[in-house]
Amino acid sequence: MNKFIKLAIILLLMHGSCTKMGTSTQTQNYDAVYLNPDADIEERVEDLLSRMSLKEKIGQMTQVDRGFIQQHSDITTFCIGSVLSGGGSGPPENRAISWADMVDDFQQRALMTRLKIPLIYGIDAVHGHNNVYGAVIFPHNIGMGCTRNPDLVRQAARVTAEEVAGTGINWTFGPCIAVVRDERWGRTYEGFGETPELTEKMAAAAVEGFQGSDLKDPVSILACAKHFLGDGGTTGGHDQGNTELSEAELRAIHLPGYISAINAGVGSIMASYSSWNGEKIHGNHYLLTNVLKQELGFEGFVVSDWGAINQLSADYEVCVEKAINAGIDMVMVPDDYKRFINVLDTLVTRGRVPINRINDAVKRILRIKFRLGLFESPFTNRSYTMQIGSSEHRAVARECVRQSLVLLKNNGKVLPLSGSESRIHVSGRNADDLGSQCGGWTISWQGSRGSHTIGTTILQAIKQRAPASTKITYSADGSNASGSDIGIVVIGESPYAEGKGDSNDLSIEEQDVDTVKRIKSTGIPLVVILISGRPMILDSILDECDALIAAWLPGTEGQGVADVLFGDFPPTGRLSHSWPRSMNQIPINLEDIPYDPLFPYGFGLTY
């Protein structure tokens, strides 16, 4: 055969179309090793890789947000390997069945490609299936860290996995295992706490809950440990900032959670927006390849964060080249996928990205897809859809709330409530606000105040639990409390997420202070419940209240708070963060010398 004809055939195979070919090709694929569920996974991976063109390989490395897909047929045309829903990115009608229908439609498009490689669909299910209306919302990780209970973390992750699977989604961008060293960071609540020891225990438990004992289990989903590495240690707590540590310090504080997650079998890891000593992690070959993949033996795939590779250079070609060569396997584009695909194709053709780096990335992705059983069961198992928001799932979340509460003060043993009170007055703008109770990453990216999903507020829970003989009254601002036996004020932060949540002032807001003082002026005993994603500066209210509970961001099951208030369950939570006396003390962490927090790490009273 003429050498030019041979070259033309090779180029055609490398850059071939993703759409189906003739009958003979379909028959060959049907008999292929990679389609045989009984074959060894590594054999299936190698067989499929050998059949793929460069275009098909790059498609597997591309992840697109559903809201930016110009037309659904692009999934087929460009061989897209992964779709995600970012915060608030969902179907027009936010119902579980609508999510399942949407995901299955995208999956059908992927199966129309020549090799019929199924999609892996990702979502930030970081405290329950938090984008979906009616799903159970668990306490954010800061509260789960206060439980000190890995088994409970595992249960919560398992419930979340079942609810995620019920919408056809097979991958969560969790757990976040940031070791948070500065509470000014707006993502403080996403980490379990300030110590590597706590983080490594909880990281393994969360991975085991999401992934189960076998990823092929219909209610197992892929976990994603994030954000590698050092995201919780940035100077000043700046989101996407610079972690300034020696390598020994970086390893001692921020690496143990990843070692634990890898030992638990985590299948994906997300790189961090942040930098280490001035170098962006997304372009750090030493950390992503030498340490993570080679030293630690991570066999899953590394995914970038949302558009994060764009921060590597003003030149987009350089961004793509640096990220892929550093060890990023899948790129969360998330919008201009056509440009990314064309640029990476060009870089490979020019030899700036080696084909063996492409092959390694694709094999890692395919390996996970085979482990998930996607080739055999690509569509939603609808038997789990109706379990979303079930009473059994809510019971697990309620237990998480009980165990996450930290009793910081209880002068005169005003708690637990006796049940003999003739009148309890509830106040505070967060007492009857489900959105504030859930915090960020709930229905929308930043979250919002108001009732935007199904759940029980703390006020509603108190009314449900109080004896029939006890009158429950309410005012948001603390007015009309006179004559009550006790006052309960629920105050704290409004919802926020990354970026917008960064703050240099963690003081209690003036209107909350006014509410506390208004009830204090009546002379009745006063219980303050603080809803927040981090420790706050308490000097304005600490002396005003008789009892104080850190309830964090408890989620949809407010009954868990009432269970503890009325003494049905004792408070057992212990602080996962050192509580600062003032902003001048931040950052403050357990091993500091001197160490003089308002409440030390591990503190928590009980009845």
N, C-alpha and C positions, 0 to 999 in steps of 0.2 A: 504494500500500500504506500502511496506517495506520502512523504513525511508531512507535507502541508495539509493533506486530508486528515492525517492522524491528529495534527495540532488543532484543526478545526473541530474535530469530534471531541477532543479533550476540553476545549473552551466551551463548547456547547453544553457538555455535562456539568462543568463548573458553574456556569451562569444560567443553567436551565430554568425553565418556567416552573412555578409552584403548582400550577393547575394540573388536573388529571391528563394523562396521555392515553394512548390507545388501549384496546382490550388486552393485547399481549402483555403490556406493562402491568396492568391491573392484576392479571393472572399471576405474573411473576411475584408481585408484591404480596399477594394472598398466600403464596407458598414460602415467603421469606422467613428467615429465622427470627427477625425482630417482631414478627406478628405472632409467633408461637409463645403462648403464655407459659409453657412448660420449660422453655429454654432458659439457660443461665442468663442472668441480667447482663453480665459483661459481654456475653456472646451476642445478645440482642443489641446492645449499644454499638459494638463494633460493626455488626452487620448493617444496622441502619446508617451509621456514619459513612460507611463505604458507598452507600447509594445516594448520598446527599450532594447536591451542587453547592457551590459557594453561596449562592443566593438563599438556598434553604437553610444553610448553617447560620448565616447572619440573621435570618428571620427568627431563628430559635433564640438568639441573643438579644432580641428586641422586645421590650415591654412598653405597651401603650396604654394610657388612660382611656377608658371607654368614652369619655366625653370629647376626646379629640380625634376619634376615628371618623374620618371624613365620609366614608361609606363602608358598610359592613363587608362588602366584597373585598376590601383591602386586606382583610385578614387572610383571605385565600390568595390574592394576587401577590402579596409580599411575604407569604409564609410566616406570619407573625406567630411567635411562640408563646407569648404571654400578654394578657390584658389585666389591668387592675382598675379598681375603683378607689380613687383618692378620697379624702374626707368630704362627705356630702355628694359624691359622684355616684348616682344610682339611677334606677329606672324612673320614669315620670311619676308613676304611682308607687309610693314607698310601702309595698307589702311584700311579705316573704315570697309569695307565689310569683310576684312580678320579677323579683330578683332571680328566682330560679329560671323563669322563662327567658329572661335577658341573657343569663350566663349560658344556658343551653343553646340559644340562637348563635352566640359567638362561637361556641364549641362546634356547632354544626358547620359553620364556615371553615373552621380549621380542618375539619374532616373531609372537606371538599378538595384539599390539596393533593398533589400527586402521591405523596407518601403517607398521607392521613395521620400526621402527627398531631395529637391533641394539644389543646391549650392547657397551660396552668394559669389559674386566675387568682390574683392576689388582692388582699384588702387589709386595712388596719383594724383588725378585730382585737383591740388592745385591752379592753375590759368588758368582755362579752362581745356579741356581734353588734357593735355599737352604732353602725350605720343604718341598721334595719329597724323600722318602726315595730314596736311590740317585742323586740328581743330583750332578754334579761341583761341588765347593765350591772356589772360587778363593781366593787370598790376599785379605784385605780391602784396601781402597784404600791404606792407609798403606804396605803392602808393595809394591803396584803402583807407587806413587809412587817408591819406591826403585829400581825398575828403570830409571827415566828412559827408558822405551821406549814411546812412544805406539802403535807398531805392535802391540806385544804386548797393550796395553790394548784395542786395537781387536779383536784376535783373541779375547781372553777375552770381550768383550762379544758378539761374534758367536756364539760357542759358547753363551753364556747365552741369547741370543735364540732359537737353535734349540731349546734344551731347554724354554724357556718356551712357545714356539709348540707344542711337542709335547704340552702339556697344555691347549691351547685358549686360553691366556691371551695377550693381545695388548698388554700395557702393563706396564712395570716402573717402579717409583718409584726410578729411578736414572738417571744417576750422582749421588751426593752430591758436590758440588763446593765444600764448605765449605773455606775457608782457615783452618786451625786455628791459633790464636794462643796457646792455653793448654791444656797437656796434662792439666790436671785435669778437663777436659771428658770425659764418658763416651762421647762419640761421636768422639773423636779419630781412631780407626782408620777411620772412614767417609770421611774426607777424604784427598786425595792428599798433602798436606803443608802447610807453613807459608807458602809464597810464592805470590803470584798468578801468577807466570810458569810455575811447574810445573803449577798447577791449570788454567790456560787450555789448555796443551798436552794434558793428559790428558782434560779435559772434552770437547773436540772429538772426540778419538779414541774415547771411550766412546759418545758419541752416534752417531757414524758406525758403530760396531760394532753397536749395538742396532738402529738404523733402516735400515742398509744403504743402498744407492743408491736404493732405491724402497720406500716403505712398503707397497706392494702385494705385494712379494715374500713368499711364504708363510712364510719364516723371518725376516722383519723384524717387530720389535715397537716400539711407541712408547716413546721415552725420556722421562724426566722429570728435568730438572735441579733440584736442591734443595740447601738451603732458602733461598729468596730473601727477605731479603738480610742477610748479616752474622752468620749463625748460629754461625760459628766464632770470633767475636770478642767474645763476651759477657764482661763483667767477672767475674773469678774463675773463668771456665770453667763457669759455671752453666748447666745445660741449661734451655732456654726463658727464658734470662735477658735482660739488657739490654746491648746493644752501644753503648758510649759513645764515639762518634767524631764528628769533624766530617764534613760531607758530602764534602769533598775526600778525607779519609782513607778513608771508606767506599767511595768510588768507586775509589780507587787500589788498595786491598787486596782488596775483596770483589766488585767488579763485573766484572773482566776475564774470569773464568771463564764468566760468563753471556753476555757478548758473544761469546766463542768458541763456546759451545754454540748460541747463536742463529744465528751464521754457519754452523754445521754443520747447521742445519735442525731443531733440537730442537722437538718438537711440543707439549710440555707443560712447565710449570714449577710447582713446589710452593712455596707461601709458607711462611715460617718462623714457628714458634711465638714466636720471640724478639722483642724490641723494639729500636727504634733511638731512643736518647735518650729512653726512657720511653714511646714510642708503639708499640703492638703492630703488627707488620708486616701482619697480616691486616686491619687497618682503615686502612692507610696508603695513601690515594689517590695521593699524590705518587709513591711508589715503584712501586706496582703498575700505575698507569695512566699517569701523566705520564712516568715514566722507562722502565719496562719496555715498555709497549705503544706509546707514542707516540714517545719519543725513540729507543729501540732498535729499534722496528719489529717487535716480537714478534707473530706472527700466530697462534700456537697458543693454547691455553687455560691458564688459571691454576687450579690445584686447591688447595684448602685442605689442611692437615694434619689428622690424626685428632682430630675434635672441637674443633679449635683456635678456631673462631669463637666458641665458648662463653666464651672468656676475654676477650672485648671488653667485656662489660657483665654486670651482674647481671640485666638485663632481656633475655630471649631475643629479643624482637622487635627490640630495638636491635642485638643481636649480628648478626642476619641482615641488617638494613638497612645497617649499617656495612660489613659484609664484602662484600656484593654491590655496593654503590655504590662501594666502594674499588677493585673490579676483580676480585674472586674470581668465577670463571666456574662452577666445579663445587665443590660442598661435600661433603667427606668427613664425613658426618653424625656418626658411622657407624651409630648405633643408632636413635634416635627419628625415623625418616624421615617418619612421618605428621605429626608436629608441625612439622618443618621445612617440608614441602610446604604445609601449611595456613597457616603464618605468612607464608611468602613470597607466597602467593596473596593474602592479606589486605593485605600491604604494597603489592603492585602495584595492587590494587583501590583502595586509599586514596591512591595517588599518591606514596607515600614511596619506592618504588623505581620509576623510570621504565620503561616498557615497552621503550624503545629500549636500555636497559641489559640487559634480559632478552634481547632479540633479538640483541644483540652477543654475549652469552655463549653462546647456543645456536648461533649461526652458527659460532663458533670451535670448539665441540664437534663439530658436524656436519661441518665441513670436515675434521677429523682422521679421523672415521669413514669419510668417503668416500675420503680418501687411503689409509687402511688397507685399502680394498677390502672392508669388512665387509658391505656390502649385497650383494655378489656371493658372498663366501666367509665366512659367519659362524661356521662350525663348525670343530672341530679337524681339522687335516690329520693323520690317524693314521699316515701314513708316517714322521713325525718322532718319534712317541711312543717307538718302540723305540730311537731314537738317544740317549735320555737316559742319561747315565752311561757312554757308549761309551768304548772304549779310545782312540779318536782324540781325543775331548774331554778325557780325562784326561791325554793327552800334552801338550796345550796348557797345562793347569793345572800340570803338573809343571815345564814350562819357566818358567812364571810364578814358581813357588817358587824355582827355581835363581837367577833373576835378581833376586829380591827380597831375598835374604839379604845382610846387611851384616856383614862381618868387622871387628870393632872392635878386636880384640887378637890377636896371634899370636906371643908370645914364644918364642924358640928354634925357630921354624918347626915347631911340633908338628903343624900342619895344612899340607898334607893328610895323612891317614893313609897310611902306606906300603903297607899290604896285607900286610906281613910280620909283623904283630902276632900273637902266639900267643893272646892273650886280651884282649878289650876288655870293660870293665865299664860298663854303662849304668845310670844311676840317675835319680831325680827323678820327682815325681808327674805331670809332664806328658809323660814319655817314651812312655808307652803309653796315652794318653788322647786319643782322636780329638775328643771334644767340646771340650776345652781348645785343641786345635790349630786348630779351626774358629772358636771364639769365639762372640760373640753373633750374632743374626740367623741362626741355623742350626737348622732344624727347628722350634724355638720362638723366641719374640721375644727373650728374654734369653739363649738358648743354655743349655747344661748340660754338665757333665762326663759322661764315659762314651761308649760306642759306640752312638750313636743313628742312624747312617747308615752308608753303605758307604765305606770308605777305608782308607788305610794309615798307621798311626802311625809315628813316627820310630823307635821301637824295632823294629817290624816291618821297616821299610825298611833299617835297619842290618843286621839278620839276613839279609835277602834279598841285600844287596850285598856283605857281607863274604866273603872267600875261604873255601872249605870248610875250610882249615887253621886258620882263626881261630875261637876259641871266644868266643861272645857270652854273657855272664852279665848278670843284672839283679837289682836290688833297688831298691825305690822310695825307701828312706831312705838309700842310700849304704853300707849295711853289706856286708860280705864282698867288698870291693874289693881287698883286699891280694893281691899276686901278679899283678895285671893289668899289662899293658904301658901302658895308658892308661885314663883314666876319662872318660866323657861324661855330663854331668848336664844334664837338660832341666827347667828350672824356669820360673816366671813366674805370670801371672795366671790366675784362673778366669774363665769366660765371664760377660759382662755386656753390657747394651745401654743405650740412652738412660735418663737419670734415675738408675737404680741404679748406673750406672758412674761417676758423678761422684765424685771422691775428692781429698781434701786430703793424702793420704799415699801416695806412689807408691814406698815402700820395698819391697825384696824381703822376702817373708814369712819369719818366723823359721824355719819348718820347712824352707824352701828353703835358707836360710843354713846351717842345721845339716847338711843333706845335702851341701852343697858342702864345708864344713869337715871333715866326716867322711871324705870321700874325700881331701881335701888332706892329712889327717894320715897317710895311708898312704905319702906321698912319691911317688906316681906322677904323671905329667903329667896335667893336668886341662883338659878342654874344657867350657865352659858354653854351652848353647844357651838363649836367653831367648825364651819364648813370651809375647808381650804385645801389647796394642793401642796402645801408646804407649811413649816412652822412660821408663825407671824409674830410681830412684836406686840407684846401683851401689856405693856406698862400702863396703858390708858384704861384697861378694864379689869386687870387681875385682882386689884384690891376691892373692886366693886362687887364681885361675885363670890358666892359661898362655894359653888362647885363649878368645875370647868372640865368639859370633855372635848378632846380633839377627835372629831368624827371624820376628818379628811374629806374625800369625795366618795360617799358611800354607795352611789348608784340608785337604782330604782326601788330597792327594798328598804324603805324607811322603817318598816316594822322592827328591823334589827336594832335600831336606836331605841325604840320604845321598849323592847325586850329588856334592855340593860337599865333604862331609866326606872322601870318598875320592879327591878330585881329578879325577874324571871331567869336571868343569866347574869353572872357577875362580870364586871369588866376585866379582861385579861390581856388587853393589848399593851405592848411595850414599845417605846419610841424607837423608830428606825432612823431618826436623826437627832443630833444634839440640838436643843432648843435655845436659840440665842436670846440674850437679854436685850440687845439693841442691834441696830444695823451696823454699828461699828465693830461688832463681834463677828460679823460674817466676812469670810468663811470661818466656821468653827466645826471641828471634827474631833472624834474620840481621842486620837493619839496626840492632840496638841499639848504643848507645854508653854505656858500654864493652860489649864483647862478649867473654866469656870462658867459653864452654861447656866441658864435659868433652870432647865431640866436636863439632866444628863441622858446620853444615849442609853436606851434600855429601861428608862424610867416608866413607871405605870402603877397607879394605885389600884386597889380592888376593894370590895366590900368585906 
